[in-house]
């Protein structure tokens, strides 16, 4: 059955990440912990479906409070899927977005782009790095041989301090469902979100080992959640645009 093939592929993919990316995930977690210790923010950005990593990490049960998503709606599907794809390939747009955020050397910047070939996320990551932020990229090395759309031929890993390979196959979809070879069952969201949460958990572990209690939201649908979260909201509301 197709879904059984998909299950096997997903489990194998996650195992590949565990087997090959643990050191990079730990480095990224150290960077996030260091940012939190300095009182900085962890900015998160992705275009198209990759923007879901911002939703995953921001203001949710079990999420670190110091997350500042960059919700650039022009690259989200609900404002036009075709337009989103075109803007993702544009050069020169990233500086206009970045000027709305006070990114500094105290901060981290997580950029998610599985292909890593589109100009906008590359220029966002490079712009954050130019401001001194530690840049963490989540991308697939299976695209490194693909031609980049960036004017200088750069791929996302070229402009990041730490890169985590999500091991997603080129084309993303994994299970052949048509006789012409067309596949369904994409895996990039599962892989990227798994990595993102692994980074956050590593950061929490680093902080705990240093005697620091991680600032983490609780579910607002669980007893005491609203009261717990209120203090975090008060602490970060003036600094995080979307709180």
N, C-alpha and C positions, 0 to 999 in steps of 0.2 A: 504494500500500500504506500501511496505517496507520503502520507504523514509519518509513517514509520521510517521511510528513507530520510525524511527531514529530521526526525528526532535523532537518528544515528549521526547525521551530519552535524547537527548542533552540538551534541555531546562531544563528538570528536574535535570540533572547533574549539570548544571551551577547554578541552584537555590540551590542545596545542598551545593555547594562550598560557595556561598554567605551567606547561613544561618549558616554554621558551621566553616568556615575558615577565617572569617573577622579579628579576633584578630591575628591569625598567619600571615596573609598577612600584616597587619599593623606593626607587629613586624619586619617582613622581610623588609618592606619599610623603617622603621626607621634605620635598619642596613645598607641598601644601602645608604640612605641619609647621615648617619654618615661616611661611607666610602668616599663618594664624598667630604664631608666637610674636611676630613683629607687629601685629595688629592690622595686617593687610587684608585684602580681599582676594578671593579666587574667582576670576572672571571666566565665564564659559561661553563658547560660541560654536555654532554650526549652522549650515545652510540646509534647506530642504528637509529631508527626513533626519538629517544629522542634528537638526535643532532640538530633537527630542531629548538629547542628553542634557540640555539646559533645563527642560521641564523636570527631568528625572532628579537632578541634583538640587533644585531650588525649592525652598519652603515646603518641605514635605516631611512626613513622619520618617525619622531616621536620617534626615539630611543635616549636614553641617550648616550652621547659621551664617557663616562668612562667605556664602556663595552669591555672586552677583552675575546673573545671566545677562547676555546681550541679546535681547529679543528684537532682532531686526525683522520686522513683520514683512518687509518687501521680499524677503527670501523664504517666507513660510507659504505653505501650499494654499492656505485659506484665502490668501489675497491674489491667487492666480498661480497655478502650478507651472504653466509655461513661462510666465514672467519670472517666477522664482529661479527657474533654470537659467534664464538669460542673464539675470543680475548676478548669479553665482559666477558667471564667466567674465564679468566686467572688470576692467582695470580702472583704478582711480576712485572707486566708491568707498573703499575701506577708510581712508583718512576722514571722510565726512562723518562716518559712523563713530570712529574712535575719538573724535574731538568732543563727543558728548559724554565721555567717561574719563574719570581722573585716574588713569592707570599709571602706577609708579613702580620704582624698583622694589618696593615692599610687597608687591602683588605677584600672583601667579595668573597665567592665562592658559586655559585648556581649549585647544582647537580640535574639533572633530571633523574629519573629512576622509571617508574611506578611500576614495580614489586619490585624493591629494593632488589633483591636477588642475582644479579650477582656481581662477585668479583671486576671487574675492576672499575666500578663507585663507589663502596663502598670504595675501597682503594684510589681512587682519592680524595673523600671527606675527608677521614681520614687523608690523607697526607696533604691536605690543612689546616685542623684543627690543625694538629701537628705543622704547621708553624705559627700558631696564627691567621689565617684568621677566620672570622665569617662564618660558613658554613650553608647555607640554602638548605634544601632538598625538592624536590617535588616528592612525591611518593604516592602509594595507600595503605591504611591500610588494604585493602581487601587481601593483600598478606602477612600480618604479620604472619599468621599461616602456610604459605607455607615454605617448607624447603629451607634454603638459600644455595647458592653454595659457599659462603665465607668459608675459612678454619676454622674460629672460629664461624661460624653460625650466623654472624652478618647480619642484614638488614640495608639498607640505613638510616632509621630513627635513628638507634643506634649510628651513628657517626656524626650526625648533631646537631647544636645548635638550629636551628629553623626548624620545619618540617611542610609542608602544605600538607594535604591529598587531592589528586585530585579526590577521590571518584570513581575512575575507577573500574569497576567490574573485577574480576579475569578472564583472557582470553581476555579482552579488547573489542572484538567484541560483538555486542549487539542485532542484529536482526537475528532470525533464518531464513536461506534461503534454507536449505536442509532438506529433510525428516529425515535424521539421527541426526538432532539437530545442525549441524554445522551453525555457525553464521558469518555474515559480519557486516560492519558498526562499525569500531573501533572508540573509543572516546578519547583515551589518548592524542593525539596531540592537539585536541581542548581544553581539560581541562587544559593541562600543559601550553599551550601558553596563554590561558586566565589568568591563575594564574600569569605567568611571567609578563605580561603586567600590571596586577593589582598591582604587587609589584612595578614596575617602576613608575606607576602613583601615588602610595602612597608616594614613595620617592620624586617625584616632588612636591607633596602637602606639605610634611614636609619641604622641602627646601624653598618653597615659603613662608610658615608661619614663617620662620626664616629670611626672607628678602633676600634670595638667589635665583637668577634666574637660573633655571635648564639649563644645557648645553645639548641641544637637536638638533639633525640634522633635517634639512628641506629636502623636496623632491628636488632632482636635476632636476626634470622635471617641477618645478614650478618657477615662476619668482623670482629671487634673491636667489634661493636655493644654487647654486654653490658658490656664494660669501659668504653667511652665513656659509656654511660648511667648506670653506677653512681655516678659523681661527681655527676651532675645529680640523681639520686634522693637522694643523701645531702644535697645542698644544699637541696632543696625538700621533703623528706618531712615535716618537722615543720610546714610551713606549708600544704601542699595536702592537704586531707582525704582524697582518694581515691587517693593514691600508695601 
